[in-house]
Amino acid sequence: MNDSKNIVIATGGTGGHIFPAVSLANYFNKNGFNPILTTDKRGLKFIDNKSVKNIRLINGSSLNKKKIFISIFLNLIAIFESAIFLINTKPKFIFGMGGYASFPVCFASIILRIPFVIYENNLLVGKANRYLAPFAKKIFVSFKDIEGINEKHKDKIVVIGNILREAILNNSKIDLPRKENYLNILVLGGSQAAKIFAEILPDIFIQCKKNNINFKIYQQCLDNQILDLKKKYQSNKIENELFSFTFDIIKYYNLSNLVITRAGSSALAEFLNSKIPIISIPLATSSENHQIKNAKYFMNKGFGIMVEEKDLKTKLFNLLQSIDKDKSILNEIKVNQKKHSDKKVFINIKKEIIKLFYEN
């Protein structure tokens, strides 16, 4: 029997994959294990070195149809590197966080017969997890309504909830003193969303200002956009605070009472647990439209409102005007959000991990 305390958490890519992985690593570390995080170069910028000590860089590749042979070659190299790494590390098991960056490590574990579980927080299972599902011990999911898992693997599904940063799960959102009838709007997204939102949304906010809507903007944008965007807001007398990437995002969660965001699963789950009403603008080019599925699910649950990107210029102003006139729209969303909590996610993980790897 493998009595190793090493646990490999395979992740990479976007913050939506990295933040849950870091939180999971911290949890395992506090419970006497030795977590080792694998990530690609893209994922490194989302990792605070103070929180994770053991990191291994393994660069997989998405399957680019135009460069399919190059993609396959790069993944073969990544699988080989993963196999060498796993032989030397001898982990008890592997926790795959989804996304193509986790695939080489999990695939190498199949070859080496090292058990692994996979985690999916989208409402549509991703391609990497779909391929790995037949070999995984368990498929941990955030929501029971997940789509795309083959019927013959449904018995592997365990609903654990959303793996989030402990700072989010433990944060008691304080309604800070605000000017009466003010909207404090947080505009947030990954690098792509930050760029597009900074190009499209300011004109909509200027229209809001001209129509006497009272609001302040807290907006994430790219470093090279901050100066021009600040000038535009100041010339139109729009209160604003601009920032690029920050590890102290809870500061802005506590300041806001409405968020405009993409529909990545991790981001939506953080807003849901922070009880911030959501306007989600799903990325139309997301793989298999999974962001649209996420946004529609949250809308149907009453956790937020969806506006498609093609409708931004025609619908977002009217929506903000309606919210400004009738704050009960936000209050109703918050009531629905309060019915949901992911605080037991790590308890659920611990229970399943013990059953799988430590009871026998």
N, C-alpha and C positions, 0 to 999 in steps of 0.2 A: 504493500500500500504506500502511496506517495504522501508523506507527512509534511511536505514543504509548506512553508508559510507564504511562499511567493504566489501572488495572483497577478496575472497580466490583464490590463484593461486596454483593449485595442480601440483606438479612436483616431480622430484627425479631421482636417477640413475646416468646417465653420465653427463658430462659437456655440451653435446649437448642439453640436456633438461634443465639443471640448468641455464646456461648463459642467454638464452632468457627469462626465467622466472624472473631472477633477474632484467634484463633490463626492463621488463614489470612492475615489482613491483616499480621500481624507477620512471617510467613514471606515473603510477597511483598516487604515493605519491606526485609528483610535481603538479598534477592536483586535489588536494584536497580530495583524497580518502585515505582509510586506508588499504593498501594491507597486507595480511597475507600469507606467503609462507608455504606450507606444503611440506616436503621432507622426504625421507628415510635416513638412516645412510650413504649410499654411496654418496648421494648428498651433505652432509654437507661440505665435504672437498673442494668443488668448490665454496662455498659461502664466500665472504669477509664480515665479521660481521659489518664492517663500512658501507656497502651499504644497508643491509637489517636488520631491527630491529626486526620485528615480524616473528618468525619462529616457526613452530610446527612440531615435529617429528612424522611421521606416517609411519610405515614399512609395506608395502605390500609385495607380493611375486609373482615372475613369476610362470607360471603354468608349473612346472617340471613334465613331464609325468612319470618319474620313481618314483617320490614322490608326486603323484597327491593329495592324501588325506591330506598330510601335507601342501601342497601349498594352498589347499582350506581352511583348518583350519586357516592358518595364515591370509589369505585374509578376512575370516569372522571376525576374531578379529580386523583387520585393518578397516573393514567397520563399526563395532560397535564403535571403537574409533573415527572414522570420524564422525559418527552420533552424538555422545556426543559433540564433538568439534563444529560441525555446529549448534547444538541446542543452545549452549552457545554463539557462535559468531554472529549468525543471519546475515549472509552476504547478501548483495543485490543480488549477483550472484557469480558463480564459473567459473574460467577460467582454463580448463584442458589442460595441455601442452603435453599430450601424454605419452606413456610408461606405464608399469604396475604400477609404483609408484603413478601415478595420478588416477588409477582406483578406489581404495576404496573410495576416497573422492567424486568422481563424482557419483559412484554408491549409496553412502549414500544420495547424493543430490536428486537422483531419488525417493528414499523412502520418503524423507522429502519434496518433491515437491519444491525444490529450483532450479531455472533455472540455466543452465550452457551452456557455449560454449566450443568447443574443438578446438585445434590447431594442425595441421599436417604439418610438413616441409619436410617430405620425399616425394619421387615421388610415393611410394606405401604406402597407409594408414596402420598404425600399427594395431595390433590385438586389443589393448585396445580401440583405437578410433573407430575401426570397430564395436565393441560391443556397444559402447556408442552412436554412430551416430543416431540411431532411436529416442533417447531421448533428444539429444542436440537441443538447439534453433538454433544454427548456427555452421557450420563447417568452420573454418578459415584455409585457405591453403596458402602455399608459391607460388605454381605454378599451373596454370590452367590445366596442363597435368597430374595431379594426377590420379592414378589408384586405384581400389579396393573399391570405395564407391558405394554402391547399387544405381541403377538408381532411385529408389523411394525417395532417400534422396539427389539427385543432386541439388534440389532447395534450399537446405540449404547451399550450398557451396558459400563462399565468398573469392575471391583471395585478400589477404592483402599484400603479400610479405613476406620476411623473417624477423622475429623478431630477431634483433641483439643487441649487446651491443652498447649503444649510442656512446661510444668511437670509435667504428669501423665505425659507420655511419657518424660520424662527423670528422673522421680522413682524412686529406688531405695528402696522401702518398707523401712523399718527396723523390725524387731520390737522395740519398746521394752520395757524391763523391766516385767513385769506381775506382779500377784499370781497365784499358781498357781491354775489352774482358773477363772480369771475370764473372763466375757464382757464385752468392751468394745463396747457396742452404739451405733452411730451411727444416728440417726433423721433422715432427710433427705428433703426434697422441695421443690417450688416453693411459692409462697404458699398455694395451695389445699391442698396435701398437708400443709404445716406446720400449718395450722389444724385440719384433720380429725384428723391424727395426735395432736395435743396434746389433743384431746377424747376420743379412743377408747383410745389406747395406755396412758396412765397406770394405769388400773384393771387392765390385763393385767400391767403391771410390778409392781404391788402384789401381785397374786396370785403372781407369781414370787418376790417377796421373802418372802412368807409360807410358801413351799415351799422356802426355803433355797437358792435359786439365787443364786450369787454373780455380781454384774454391776455395771457402771457405765453410765449413760446419757449420751451426748452428743447433744443434741436441738436441731434447728432448730425454732423456733416463731415466731409473730408477736410483735412488741414488746409488744402489749397482753395477751399470754398469759403472759409470762415470770414475773411476780410470783406469780400464783396457782399456776402449775405448780411453781415452786420451793418454795412453801409445802407443796404436796401431797406432793412428793417428800421434803422434809425431815421432815415429820411421820410419814412411813412409813420413814424412815431409808434412803432410796435415794440412793446416790451419784449426782451428776448435774452436768453442765455444760451450760447452756442458752445459745443464741445465736440471733440472727436472721440476716439475710444477711451473708455474709462473703466477701471476696476471698481469704482465706487458708484455703481449704477443705482444702488438703493437710495442714495441721496435724491436722485431725480424721481424715483418711484414715490417717495414720501412727499415730494413737492407737487406732484401732478394729480389731477382728478379726471384726466382723459388721455388716452394714448393713441397715436396714429402709428401703425406699424405694418410690416410684412406679416405673413402668416406662417412663419416657421414654428414648429411645434414647441420647442423649448421656450421661445419668447412668449408665445401665447400662454403657456402654462405658468410662466413667472408672473405675468400680468394678472392671470386668474387668481393665483394664490396671494397676490398683493392687493387684490380687490380694486383693480383699476379698470373702469369701463374701456372697452377696446373698439377702435375702428380699424379693422384689418383690411389691408390692400394686398391681396395675394400676388405673388410673382407669377405672371402669366406663363413664363417659360420654365417654371419649375418642373422637375422630372415627373412625368405622368400626371401633371396638374395636382400634385399632392398638397400644395399650399391652398388651392381652392377647396379641396376636400376638408382640410383643417379649418379654414375660415367658415365654411358652410356649417360644419358641425358645431362650432362655437356660437354661430348665429342662431342655429336651431335650438341650442340649449339656453339661449338668452344671455350668454356671457359677453356678447358684443354685437357689432354691426359690420357687415361686409360691404365694401365698395370696390368694384373691379377697377383696375388701373385705367381702362379705356373710358370709364365714366367719371374719372376724378374731376375733370374741369366742369362737368355739368351737374354733378350730384353732391360733391363734398361741401360746397358752400351752402347749399340748401339744407343739408344735414346739420351743419354747425349752427346755422341760423335757427333751426328747429330746436336744437339742444339748448341754445341760449335762451329761447323763449319759454322752454318747458324743461326744467331741470329734473322733472320726474323720470325722464327718459334714462338719465344716468342712474338715478336712484333705483329704478327697477332692475337695471343690469347688475348693480351692486348686490341687491337682494338675492338674485339668482347665483351670483358668484359666491356668496357666503354659504351656500349649500354645498359647496365643493371644497375639499381640502386634501392635500397630498402629504400631510405631516407624518403619516404612517409608512411612507414609501420604504424607508430604510429598515423598519421593523419587518415589513413584508419580504424584503430582499433577504434579510438575515434568516428568517424562517425557512425560505425556500433553499437557500444555500446550505443550511445545516441538514435539511432533508436529503439533498442531493449528494453532498460530499463528505458529511461527517457522522451520519447516523449508522452507516454500515461499516 
